[in-house]
Amino acid sequence: MYERDRSFGELVSKLQASIRDVASLAKGSEAESEVLLEFGALAEKFVPILDDLSGNDGAKGSSPTRKAVESLDMEFGRAKALIRSPNPREPVKQIEELAHDLGRSLGLVLFARLDISTEIKQKISALHRELMNTNFATGRITSSSTSSEVGFDSESEVEVEEEKDIIEEIEEIEEEGINLDINDVALQLKYGDDDKLKFALLGLQDMVNGEVVNQDWISDESIVPILINRLSVGKQNSRLTVLRILRTLASRDAENKEKMADVSSLSVLVKSLSRDVEERREAVGLLLSLSDLNTVRRRIGRIQGCIVMLVAMLNSEDPVASSDARKLLNALSSNTQNALHMAEAGYFKPLVQYLKEGSDMSKILMASALSRMELTNQSKASLGEDGAINPLVKMFSTGKLEAKLSALSALHDLSSLTENIQRLVSSGIVSYLLQLLFSVTSVLMTLREPASAILARIAQSESVLVNPDVAQQMLSLLNLSSSTIQCHLLQALNSIAAHPNASKIKRKMREKGAFQLLLPFLTESNTKIRTDALKLLHTLSKDSPEELGEQLGESHLCTLVSITATSISMIEKAAAVGILSNLPIADKKATETMKRANLLPILLSTKSSSSATSTSTDQAELWLEESIAGVLIRFTSPSDKKLQHFSAEHGAILSLVKLLSSGSPLARARAATALAQLSQSSFSLAKYRRSRWLCVSPSSDALCQVHESFCGVKCTFCIVKAGAVAPLIRALECKEADEAVLDALATLVQDENCENGSNYLAKMSGVPALIKVLESGIVKAQEKALTILEKIFRSDEHRLKYGASAQMVLIDLAQSTNSRLKSTVARMLAQLELLQIQSSYF
């Protein structure tokens, strides 16, 4: 006891000496003399209080008082260093902060609940209040006129408010006259109302932090269960204090942890995870400290909502809570069920870790669970990023049957996301999938369907083209597989053939007999298989129509026509007609077979019923229109007038005109080509009709303005009478169709009817559209537009009206254009009298 008293007395004496040094230095300093004088006066007020404490037996034995004296000694040491500093940064602010820190240290004495006289308490409380309220900056503002010193920064305001709250709380305790001892604290914790509980908690926190109470008292008074109970029913401020006390108790004794480890207590703690930021932070920190107990790790995962809330906290803006939540989740993940719950909540790292390093059974458990989950695209992306694919592929390639099946099911789900397809290709899974599909081992047969489904997904990525033999291997499997696998293989082959850089692979497929393998599927009863086979035949035949023509017999052609007539699938119709449109136009035998099979009326009927009067947006319908227009090019060949008449009689021309307004760019181009072929025959047919009507005096309205004959849609194929010229001119806006459109318009300015055709194009506002082609068209289109305009500008009237708008475009073309156009441009500039016809410039 004597040694302890002497030690405490020595501490107080040392502190008093430091205080006197500070006061002396403050009075002698020239810098900020007014502020330092005030600070020195405050420092001297500590001396009588310390005299009182040094003679008080309760204070001598109090650990909090000793800590307060040590803290004050440290702060006054800082004060001496600051005053002696020659050029301190922001001295006023630093002195003010020192005063506040001294007040906090002195406050430890108040919270210690010492058995000291009321007079001493009042002295301590008064000085504490004065220190905490010190604001030297405000004092200087009051006496200063400079605007730069007015006001606080937001951080200072927050600190002042916090300190005021502390002061008010202390004052409230003093005013209530509460001087709780250990027994009072225990009693109020158990039975006190909210206000008394608040003071009891403050007292307990002080006792625990100051080590006034020992573990025996905490156990005897059942403090932990009482605090848990109070946590379940208390107000927010009380709950926060309870959690902080519990964290301290848990850190000091394993017995306290055990008392928090039952399901009931853990459930109360978990509820705090759903409350405000501070309470969440304390709760997750406490749960983390408890998680070193196996029983806690096992029980927490079973508490409803716990893992979901922890996963949600990972993205919290509170870095401490987020970090603790991650650590706690990692601790809980030692239990496989917890790892599965985390995955269901969207946190997949523990599951992926089990896939990489777990036992064989845990790997199967995780993969099977993945295959059953309803994964969002974001979840699939997270699994891919976290590295789930490679271990799943390893399970599939090296594991036993159950491992293979669970891995394949999981991989099938992950393969639906485009970003994961590249990861699958990089993993080397393609060769394993094909190896499985070729396998004849009965035990592996159940795996073939999911394997083929994954292969179909992978084939959507162009990266599959790195292995040029994949497509040939799939083709060879077609006749060796079930219908489901055939569907997947055809889907994969269609994806591969559709890639822009697949020309070499498609050539190899044809060389390996793709047409012979696919043609039998035309009569397949399964609509999906038949449709996919038709789509693949169409894609392969685009690059090699002659080879397809050699393979297609009359029965095949009739089957395709039958599909066109009877199928209810727009895609199947489009694919069948697309194949027919790819056949060489020179193949007269194929044309005759199509004619006998009534293909043309079937197509025109199909076109009429496919809402062609409005703009089509459905991809299958657009494809069908393009294919129909392609077949109509065959049926309007200018080399076969009878076939042209046959087409006109069935209404082909009006259908072609409608396509100019409603079809895709490709459909418009093909429609324009067919109309151009028909229009090439119009002049000779019109001339023949004109000779038959020479004895009649026709009215001007009845005659065609271009052909000067009694033209008609069905008899002379006249695109003027068909109303095709206006939509053709509008179609020039479509760059993909402009060459075909220009071919059709060029038929109106043939030598025999050049003047009439030029006048009619001018009348229909075709000249500005042609000039626009010169500005932005490709070279071939520009060449064709120049040829037409050259004929139109032979007329003085048209040169006068449109020459000015054309000349700048022509000059630009003359300076930068392709050499193929220069001679035509030169002639036109000469027409416009801007260049001598014999100019050597060209």
DONU-501810 format. One record per residue (C-alpha): x, y negated, z negated; residue in one letter. Coordinates in steps of 0.1 Angstrom, whole numbers, plus 5000, padded with zeros to 4 digits. Layout:
N
XYZA
...
***
This chain:
842
500050005000M
502849764991Y
504649825024E
501449775043R
500749445024D
504249325030R
504049405067S
500749215071F
502148925051G
505248915073E
502948915104L
501048615091V
504148425081S
505648475116K
502448365132L
502248045110Q
505847965120A
504847995157S
501847775151I
503947495135R
506447525165D
503647485190V
502147185171A
505547015169S
506347075206L
502846945216A
503346625197K
506846565212G
505946645249S
505646355274E
503746555301A
499946565296E
500446415261S
496746355254E
495746715262V
498746855243L
497946645212L
494446785212E
495747145216F
498347085188G
495546965165A
493547285172L
496647495166A
497147345131E
493647445121K
494747815122F
497147765092V
494547735063P
492548025078I
495648245079L
496348145043D
492948265033D
493248595052L
496748675039S
495348665003G
492348875011N
492549245003D
489949345029G
491849165056A
495149325047K
493749675053G
491849595083S
493149735116S
491049475137P
492449185116T
496049315122R
495249335159K
493848985159A
496948845142V
499249025167E
497148895196S
497348535182L
501048565178D
501348665215M
499148385226E
501048115207F
504248255222G
502748195256R
501847845244A
505447765235K
506747885268A
504147675287L
504947355268I
508647395273R
508247465310S
509547165330P
507047175359N
504147395350P
501547465377R
498147325368E
499147255331P
495647135320V
493947445333K
496547675317Q
496347505283I
492547535285E
492747905293E
495147945263L
492647785240A
489948035252H
492248325247D
493048215212L
489248195206G
488848545218R
491548675196S
490048495166L
486648645175G
488148995166L
488148885130V
484448795131L
483549125147F
485549315120A
482749255094R
485349195067L
484349165031D
485448795029I
483748495015S
481148295033T
483347995032E
486148175051I
483648315076K
482347965083Q
485847825089K
486648115113I
483348075131S
483747695134A
487247715149L
486148005172H
483247795185R
485547495190E
488147695209L
485647865232M
483947525240N
487247355247T
487247195282N
490146965287F
489246905323A
485846775314T
487346535289G
489646395316R
486846365341I
484846155317T
487545895315S
488645905351S
487345725381S
488845945408T
486346155427S
488946435432S
488746535395E
484946565393V
483246905388G
484247265382F
484947535407D
482447815407S
484848055390E
485347825360S
481547775357E
481048155355V
483748195328E
482247915307V
478748065310E
480148405299E
481948255269E
478748065259K
476848395259D
479448545236I
479248245213I
475448245212E
475548615203E
477948565175I
475948265162E
472748485164E
474448745143I
475548495118E
472148315117E
470448655111E
472748705083G
473549055095I
476649205079N
476249565089L
478349825072D
478850185085I
475650315069N
473650025083D
474950095118V
473950465116A
470550375102L
469750105128Q
470950335156L
468350585146K
465450375136Y
466050005145G
463949815170D
465449675202D
466949365185D
468449555156K
469649825180L
471549565199K
473449445168F
473949805157A
475449895190L
477749595189L
478849695154G
479450055165L
481349945195Q
483549735173D
484050015148M
484950265175V
487350035193N
488949935160G
489050295149E
487250205117V
485150525120V
486550875124N
485451185143Q
483951345111D
481651045106W
480551055143I
479751425140S
478051405106D
475851125117E
475051285151S
476050965169I
476351125203V
472851275204P
471450955190I
473150745217L
471950985244I
468350945231N
468750565230R
470050575266L
466850745278S
464550475263V
466650165258G
466649835277K
469249755303Q
471749565281N
471549835254S
472050115279R
475149955292L
476649935257T
475650285250V
477450415281L
480550225273R
480650365237I
479950715251L
482850685275R
485150585246T
483950875225L
484351115254A
487951005259S
488951055223R
487551395214D
486551715233A
483851775207E
482051465219N
482251585255K
480651915245E
477751735229K
477051545262M
477351865283A
473852015278D
471351985307V
469151745288S
471951495281S
473351525316L
469951455330S
469751125310V
473151025323L
472251105359V
469250875357K
471650585351S
473050655386L
469950505401S
470050175381R
471949855385D
475549815396V
477249795362E
475150085347E
475850295378R
479650225374R
479650325337E
477550635343A
479550775371V
482750705352G
481350895322L
480251185343L
483651205359L
485351225325S
482951505316L
483551695348S
486651865335D
484252105317L
483152395338N
479752395323T
479252035333V
480352095369R
477952385371R
474952195356R
475351855373I
474752005407G
471452145396R
470051815383I
467651685409Q
468851385429G
472351385413C
474351475443I
472251265466V
472850955445M
476651035443L
476851065481V
474950735484A
477450565461M
480350665484L
479350365506N
478850135476S
480349785477E
481649855442D
485050005448P
485350155413V
482050325414A
482750455450S
486150595440S
484750765409D
481850905429A
484251055454R
486351205427K
483351355409L
482051505442L
485351665448N
485351805413A
481851935418L
482652095452S
484552375434S
481052525433N
479852645467T
476252555461Q
477252195452N
479252175484A
476052285503L
473952025485H
476551755495M
476351865531A
472551835530E
472951485516A
475351395545G
478751445529Y
480551725548F
484151715537K
483851985510P
481952215534L
484552165560V
487252235535Q
485552575527Y
485552655564L
489252585566K
490452745534E
487652935517G
487153305514S
485553495542D
482253505524M
482253135516S
483053055553K
480153265564I
477953095538L
478952745550M
478552825587A
475152995582S
473952695561A
475152455589L
473152645615S
469952615594R
470352245587M
468351985606E
471451785616L
471151435630T
473551315657N
475351115630Q
475851425609S
477051615640K
479551335647A
480751345610S
481351715612L
483251685644G
485451405629E
485951595597D
487351885616G
484652145614A
484952275650I
488352435650N
487752655619P
484352765633L
486052855666V
488653055647K
485853235628M
484253325661F
487353445678S
488853645649T
486153715625G
483854015621K
480354035635L
478653835608E
481353565609A
481053545647K
477253515646L
477153245619S
480053045636A
478353065670L
475052945656S
476752645639A
478852565670L
475652575692H
474152295670D
477252085671L
477652125709S
474451925715S
476551605708L
478551475737T
481551375715E
481851735702N
482051885737I
485551765742Q
486551895708R
485152235718L
487052235751V
490252145733S
489752425708S
490052685736G
486652825730I
485752865767V
488053165773S
486653335741Y
483053275753L
483753425787L
485553715772Q
482453785751L
480153755780L
482154015799F
482254245769S
480154565771V
480554655734T
477054715722S
477654555688V
478554225704L
475554205728M
473553995703T
476253725706L
476053685743R
472953465744E
474253195719P
477653215737A
476153145771S
474052855755A
477252695742I
478952745776L
476052565792A
476552265768R
480252255774I
479852255812A
478151915809Q
481651765802S
483951715832E
486851835810S
485652185818V
487052145853L
490652185839V
490052565843N
489052615880P
488252985875D
485452925850V
482752875877A
483753185896Q
483653395864Q
480153265856M
478953345892L
480153705888S
478253735856L
474853635871L
473753975882N
475054145850L
473053945825S
469653905809S
467253635820S
468153415791T
471853435798I
471153385836Q
469353055827C
472352935807H
474853035833L
472952865861L
472552555839Q
476352555834A
477052605871L
474752325880N
476552095855S
479952195869I
478852145905A
477351805898A
480651655885H
482151405909P
485551575910N
484251925915A
484651945953S
487452205951K
485552425926I
482452415948K
484552515978R
485952815958K
482452905947M
481252915984R
484353115993E
483553375966K
480053425981G
477953185960A
475253165988F
474853545990Q
474653565952L
472053295948L
469753355978L
468053665961P
466953435933F
464553265957L
462053535949T
462853545912E
459653565891S
461153355863N
460452995873T
463352845853K
465853085868I
464453025903R
464452655899T
468052645886D
469252865915A
467552635940L
469252335925K
472652505927L
471952605964L
471052255972H
474252105956T
476552355973L
474852326007S
475351946008K
479051996015D
478552296038S
475252286057P
476452506086E
477552776062E
474152776045L
472452786079G
474353096088E
473253266055Q
469553156056L
467353396075G
463753336087E
462353506056S
464453266034H
463152966052L
459553086049C
460053146012T
461352786008L
458352656026V
456052866004S
457752725973I
457152375986T
453452445992A
452652635960T
455052535932S
453652315904I
457152205895S
458251875910M
461851965905I
461452305922E
459652145952K
462451885954A
465252145953A
463452365980A
462852076003V
466351945996G
467852276009I
465752246040L
466951886046S
470551996043N
470352236072L
471952126104P
469551926126I
470952096157A
469652436145D
466652456168K
465752796155K
465452676119A
463352376131T
460952606150E
460552836120T
459752536098M
457252416123K
455452746126R
455352766088A
453452436088N
456252266068L
455451916081L
451751896071P
452752046037I
455451776032L
453151486042L
450351616020S
452851645991T
454051295998K
450551155998S
449751315965S
452951205947S
451750845941S
453950705969A
451850395971T
453450275939S
457150245929T
458350575917S
460550605886T
460450985879D
463751135889Q
462251455902A
459751255923E
462451035937L
464451345946W
461451495964L
460851175984E
464551175995E
464351536005S
461051486025I
462651186043A
465651406051G
463451676067V
461551406087L
464851306103I
464851656118R
461251626130F
461851286147T
464951376167S
464951156199P
466151466219S
462751636214D
459851416224K
457351696218K
458551726182L
458251346178Q
454651356191H
453951646167F
455351436138S
453451126148A
450151316152E
450451436116H
450951086103G
454751096097A
455250736107I
452950576081L
454550796054S
457950676065L
456750306063V
455550366028K
458850506018L
460550186029L
458750006001S
458550255973S
461450505977G
464950515963S
467850355983P
468550705998L
464950766007A
464750416023R
467850486043A
466550816056R
463150676063A
464850396083A
466850656103T
463750846112A
461950526123L
464950426144A
464850766161Q
461150716169L
461650356180S
464350456205Q
461550636224S
459050356222S
460250146252F
460150436277S
456750546264L
455450186265A
456650146301K
454850456311Y
451550336295R
452049986310R
452250136345S
448950326339R
447149996329W
448349766358L
444849746372C
443449616340V
443749256328S
444649306291P
444149046264S
447248906247S
446149036213D
445949396225A
449549396239L
452549476217C
454649156213Q
457849346219V
457049616244H
454249416263E
452249736264S
449149896247F
451350036220C
450150266192G
451650436162V
450950786175K
451350736212C
454350516215T
455750546180F
455850166179C
457250036146I
455749696154V
452249836155K
453050056125A
453849746104G
457349866097A
459349556107V
458549356076A
459449636051P
462549706072L
463749346068I
463049356031R
465049686029A
468149496040L
468449376004E
469349735995C
472949776004K
472750156005E
470150136032A
471249846053D
473150046081E
470150266088A
467749966087V
469949776111L
469850076135D
466050056134A
465849686140L
468449716168A
465949926188T
463749606191L
466449416210V
467349676236Q
468249516270D
464849566286E
463049386257N
465849186241C
464048846244E
460748976231N
462449166203G
464548856193S
461548636192N
459648886171Y
462548926146L
462748546143A
459048526138K
459248786110M
462048586092S
464548856101G
467348616111V
468148486076P
468248846063A
470648936091L
472948636082I
472948746046K
474249096056V
477248916072L
477948746038E
477849056016S
477549376036G
480149636044I
482049626077V
479849876095K
476749686085A
478349356094Q
479249486128E
475649596135K
474149276122A
476549076145L
475449276175T
471749196168I
472448826160L
474448786192E
471448886212K
469148666192I
471448366197F
471248386234R
468048186230S
468647806227D
465747776203E
467148036179H
470647886181R
469247546173L
467247676144K
469647916128Y
473047816141G
473947586113A
473247846086S
475248106105A
478347906115Q
480047886080M
479548256075V
481048326110L
484048096103I
484748286071D
484448616090L
486848486116A
489448406091Q
489348716069S
487448996086T
488349326100N
489849326135S
486949526148R
484649226143L
486848956157K
485748976193S
482048966184T
482548676160V
484448486187A
481648526212R
479148406187M
481148106177L
481448026214A
477648066217Q
477347806189L
479847586209E
482347606181L
485047786201L
486047816237Q
485048156251I
488548216264Q
490248126231S
493448306225S
492748296187Y
491148636190F
***
